[in-house]
Amino acid sequence: MRGNIYQFIVMVNEIEPTIWRRILVPKDYSFWDLHVAIQDAMGWQDQHLHLFIFKEHGEEIEIGIPDNGDFRDNPDILPGWDTPIAEYFHRPGVVCNYLYDFGDGWEHKVVLEDTLSQKEDQKYPKCIDGARACPPEDCGGVPGYCHLLEVLADRRHEEHKEMTHWLGGKYSPEDFSPENVEFDDPRERWRQAFAEDV
């Protein structure tokens, strides 16, 4: 497969109009690296567990943070930091589900759109396109988000003041600019998350 840069589109499921991002990441990324890139591009705060889910030959393959069965029924979660994305994204068109926050249940569709050649003057990862602001953390998943939008749109709603205060008065659901996306170093994010547990 040509090129050493993967182009993905990431879309939040069950939301219309769609909240989506188009990102470029190195082909040699691990799934942990891709997770961090998705979090940063979407605008999530990486405060909850995540999982990539592939369906192959009638079986599900789960990649994320192994938990030895303590949290989920399936203990066979492959560690994202040890699993290269190239092992599963074999060609453009491959799709997986990305689940973030098992409580709110934010599901994303992740599609490998293309493989590109790296540009010498370009820094990766990079967000090149997208639309709409990320839902606020802990807003209650899709139903809570839809309710939040209804409340914000109606200044006379009994919850309007409370919700606006909870959001800090700075949330606009249509605001997104790829130029404003900043990516963290996935190795540093891993150290912050796991250094004390290792």
C-alpha positions as CSV (number, residue, x, y, z in Angstrom):
1,M,0.0,0.0,0.0
2,R,1.5,3.3,-1.1
3,G,2.3,6.1,1.3
4,N,3.3,6.3,4.9
5,I,0.4,8.6,6.1
6,Y,-3.1,7.4,6.8
7,Q,-6.1,9.6,6.2
8,F,-9.0,8.8,8.5
9,I,-12.5,10.2,8.8
10,V,-14.0,10.0,12.3
11,M,-17.7,10.5,12.8
12,V,-19.8,10.5,15.9
13,N,-22.7,8.1,15.5
14,E,-26.4,8.9,16.0
15,I,-25.9,12.7,15.8
16,E,-27.4,14.8,13.0
17,P,-25.9,17.0,11.5
18,T,-22.8,14.8,11.8
19,I,-19.9,15.8,14.1
20,W,-16.8,14.7,12.2
21,R,-13.1,15.1,11.7
22,R,-10.6,14.2,9.0
23,I,-7.1,13.5,10.3
24,L,-3.8,12.5,9.0
25,V,-1.6,10.2,11.1
26,P,1.7,8.3,10.5
27,K,1.2,4.7,9.3
28,D,3.5,3.4,12.0
29,Y,1.1,4.7,14.8
30,S,-0.2,2.3,17.4
31,F,-3.9,2.3,18.4
32,W,-3.0,4.2,21.5
33,D,-1.4,6.9,19.3
34,L,-4.6,6.9,17.1
35,H,-6.7,7.2,20.2
36,V,-4.9,10.3,21.4
37,A,-5.2,11.8,17.9
38,I,-8.9,11.2,17.8
39,Q,-9.4,12.6,21.3
40,D,-7.5,15.8,20.4
41,A,-9.1,16.2,17.0
42,M,-12.6,15.7,18.3
43,G,-12.1,17.8,21.4
44,W,-12.7,15.1,24.0
45,Q,-10.7,15.4,27.2
46,D,-9.6,11.7,27.5
47,Q,-11.2,11.3,31.0
48,H,-12.8,7.9,30.3
49,L,-12.0,4.5,28.9
50,H,-12.0,3.8,25.2
51,L,-12.1,0.8,22.9
52,F,-11.6,0.1,19.2
53,I,-13.8,-2.7,17.8
54,F,-13.2,-4.5,14.6
55,K,-15.5,-7.2,13.2
56,E,-13.7,-9.9,11.3
57,H,-15.1,-13.3,10.2
58,G,-18.0,-12.9,12.6
59,E,-15.9,-12.2,15.6
60,E,-15.1,-8.9,17.4
61,I,-11.6,-7.8,18.0
62,E,-11.2,-5.3,20.8
63,I,-8.2,-3.0,21.2
64,G,-7.8,-0.6,24.0
65,I,-6.8,-0.8,27.7
66,P,-6.7,-4.4,29.0
67,D,-8.6,-4.8,32.2
68,N,-8.3,-8.5,32.9
69,G,-12.1,-8.8,32.9
70,D,-12.6,-6.5,35.9
71,F,-14.7,-4.0,34.0
72,R,-16.1,-5.8,30.9
73,D,-17.1,-9.3,30.2
74,N,-14.3,-9.8,27.6
75,P,-10.8,-9.9,29.1
76,D,-9.2,-10.3,25.7
77,I,-8.6,-6.7,25.0
78,L,-5.4,-6.1,23.0
79,P,-3.2,-3.3,24.4
80,G,-3.5,-0.3,22.1
81,W,0.1,0.8,22.7
82,D,1.4,-2.6,21.5
83,T,-0.9,-2.9,18.5
84,P,0.1,-1.2,15.2
85,I,-2.8,0.3,13.3
86,A,-1.4,-1.1,10.1
87,E,-2.2,-4.6,11.3
88,Y,-5.9,-4.0,11.0
89,F,-6.2,-1.0,8.6
90,H,-5.0,-3.1,5.6
91,R,-6.5,-0.9,2.9
92,P,-8.7,2.2,2.3
93,G,-12.3,1.4,3.2
94,V,-11.5,-0.5,6.4
95,V,-13.9,0.5,9.1
96,C,-13.9,0.1,12.9
97,N,-16.0,1.4,15.8
98,Y,-14.4,3.6,18.4
99,L,-16.2,3.7,21.8
100,Y,-15.4,6.5,24.2
101,D,-16.8,6.7,27.8
102,F,-18.6,3.5,28.5
103,G,-21.1,5.3,30.6
104,D,-22.2,8.0,28.1
105,G,-21.5,5.5,25.3
106,W,-20.1,7.8,22.6
107,E,-19.7,5.6,19.5
108,H,-17.6,6.8,16.5
109,K,-17.2,5.3,13.0
110,V,-13.5,5.4,12.0
111,V,-12.8,4.9,8.3
112,L,-9.4,4.6,6.6
113,E,-10.0,6.8,3.6
114,D,-6.6,6.9,1.9
115,T,-2.9,6.5,2.2
116,L,-0.7,9.4,1.3
117,S,3.0,10.3,1.0
118,Q,4.4,12.3,3.8
119,K,5.2,15.9,3.0
120,E,8.6,17.0,4.3
121,D,7.4,20.4,5.5
122,Q,4.3,18.9,7.3
123,K,4.0,17.9,10.9
124,Y,1.8,14.9,11.8
125,P,-0.8,14.2,13.1
126,K,-2.8,16.9,11.5
127,C,-6.5,17.7,11.4
128,I,-7.4,18.9,7.9
129,D,-11.2,19.1,8.0
130,G,-14.3,18.6,10.2
131,A,-17.6,20.1,11.3
132,R,-19.3,21.0,14.5
133,A,-18.1,21.1,18.1
134,C,-17.5,18.1,20.2
135,P,-20.3,17.3,22.7
136,P,-19.4,18.3,26.3
137,E,-17.9,15.6,28.5
138,D,-20.4,13.9,30.8
139,C,-23.5,15.4,29.2
140,G,-25.3,12.1,29.1
141,G,-24.5,10.6,25.7
142,V,-26.6,11.2,22.7
143,P,-29.9,11.7,24.6
144,G,-28.3,14.1,27.1
145,Y,-26.6,16.0,24.2
146,C,-29.9,16.4,22.3
147,H,-31.6,17.7,25.5
148,L,-28.7,20.1,26.1
149,L,-29.1,21.6,22.6
150,E,-32.8,22.0,23.1
151,V,-32.2,23.8,26.4
152,L,-29.5,26.1,25.0
153,A,-31.8,27.1,22.1
154,D,-34.5,28.2,24.4
155,R,-33.6,31.1,26.7
156,R,-37.0,30.6,28.5
157,H,-36.3,27.0,29.3
158,E,-36.3,26.3,33.0
159,E,-32.8,24.6,32.7
160,H,-31.3,27.3,30.5
161,K,-29.4,29.2,33.2
162,E,-28.2,26.0,34.9
163,M,-26.9,24.4,31.7
164,T,-25.3,27.6,30.6
165,H,-23.5,27.9,33.9
166,W,-22.4,24.2,33.8
167,L,-20.9,24.8,30.4
168,G,-19.2,28.0,31.5
169,G,-21.2,30.0,29.0
170,K,-18.8,29.2,26.2
171,Y,-20.3,26.3,24.2
172,S,-21.4,26.7,20.6
173,P,-22.4,23.5,18.9
174,E,-21.5,24.6,15.4
175,D,-18.0,25.9,16.2
176,F,-15.1,24.0,14.8
177,S,-11.9,25.0,13.0
178,P,-9.2,22.4,12.1
179,E,-6.6,25.1,12.4
180,N,-7.3,25.3,16.2
181,V,-6.7,21.6,16.8
182,E,-3.5,20.9,18.9
183,F,-2.2,17.4,19.3
184,D,-0.5,16.0,22.4
185,D,2.5,13.7,22.3
186,P,0.9,10.2,22.7
187,R,3.9,8.9,24.7
188,E,3.5,11.8,27.2
189,R,-0.2,11.1,27.4
190,W,0.6,7.4,28.1
191,R,3.1,8.4,30.9
192,Q,0.5,10.7,32.5
193,A,-2.1,7.9,32.4
194,F,-0.1,4.9,33.5
195,A,3.3,5.9,35.0
196,E,2.0,5.5,38.5
197,D,0.4,2.2,37.7
198,V,3.4,0.5,36.0
